[in-house]
Amino acid sequence: MKNKIINIKIILIIATALILSTTAFFGCAKDTKDRDLNKNVTNGLTDKEENKDSIEDTIVNAENDDSSEDLEKQDEIKEEINNKIEINIAALKGPTGMGMVKLMEDAEAGITDNDYKFTVVGEADIISTGLIKGEFDIAAVPCNLASVLYNKTQGKIKLAGINTLGVLYIVETGNTINTVEDLKGKTIYSTGYGTTPQYTLNYLLSLYGLDPEKDLTIEYKTEATEVAAILENATDAIAMLPQPYVTTVMMNNDRVRIALDIEKEWSAQNKDSGVVTGVVVVNSEFLNNNPEAVEDFLNEYEKSANFVNVNVDEAAELVDKFGLFKASVAKKAIPYCNITLIRGLKMKEMVESYINILHEQNPNAVGGAIPTDDFYLIHE
């Protein structure tokens, strides 16, 4: 019995030893596996870091491979952009601003000499206030308004060019008016009482020996739509309207025809004069600080005006795009809007003549006094 107990103890000891040795073996194997796994992970991270370094080296090398010529071009472009002067420009809706539309398009594309910021408005008062406050550097405005602003600011506004000649036309639904003298005894419907259309018509009539107070009747309406309604309902109505309203009326009423071109009839009696509808003015302080930028603008404006006159269809789309008038109307109106850019002594002669005519009829129409020579921007 005793020997049996001893044998059992021996068996238990051997079994315990086997269990402990097995546990130790698997523990060592696990440690080895963990070490191998950790080694692999470490090696993996090292490989990724090496790949990252390799990619960065490739990028740097690629950048360093750019030719010096390309880098110089990039620097030139950056320098050109940085050197551009921001110029705030205002324009009225209608013919006065139409000559600018190609310049507006080029400015939007970033290909102009300077950075032009355009504002298109329907009321001249907004432009007047902006010019006086210095919010606008350059603007396209009616000729008489330029004189008013010059007088009001004591010379802080200068006139740089004529951008629009006559836009007034005599139209009728009949076929009785072929000369200015034919207006005698007639009734003319018009807009613009107490403003330049009235003074322009009065002067034109006087050139042909007609007294606007005695030889005919002129009825002034507040809106062009009122005049259009009269033309619509009469078979022998006569009216004076500006472009592009003339075109609008003719598109809606095929009985309306252009009888007389005010600009043409005026020039026939005054060879060296004409109707000056719109001009380009510059804030004097801005001009003094940026004479070259102003000159660049005027050169680009001249190209824009020429583009509008030659490429009527494309220009009409731009007129619509920038909110000056509908394209369908602008397409037909542009040839009758006398868009131009006249500078220098010719500009001065024409504007002086026109302002004098307005001043004789109503000094307040030009700001109470005729501007002196420093009103005109003329390069000697």
Secondary structure as UniProt FT lines:
FT   HELIX           2..65
FT   HELIX           68..83
FT   STRAND          86..92
FT   TURN            93..94
FT   HELIX           95..98
FT   TURN            99..100
FT   HELIX           101..109
FT   STRAND          115..121
FT   HELIX           124..133
FT   STRAND          138..142
FT   HELIX           143..152
FT   TURN            153..154
FT   STRAND          157..164
FT   STRAND          168..172
FT   HELIX           180..183
FT   TURN            184..185
FT   STRAND          187..191
FT   TURN            193..194
FT   HELIX           196..207
FT   TURN            208..209
FT   TURN            212..215
FT   STRAND          217..221
FT   HELIX           224..233
FT   STRAND          238..242
FT   TURN            243..244
FT   HELIX           245..252
FT   TURN            254..255
FT   STRAND          257..261
FT   HELIX           262..269
FT   TURN            271..272
FT   STRAND          278..283
FT   HELIX           284..289
FT   HELIX           291..310
FT   HELIX           312..321
FT   TURN            322..323
FT   HELIX           327..333
FT   HELIX           334..336
FT   STRAND          339..342
FT   HELIX           344..361
FT   HELIX           363..366
FT   HELIX           373..375
//
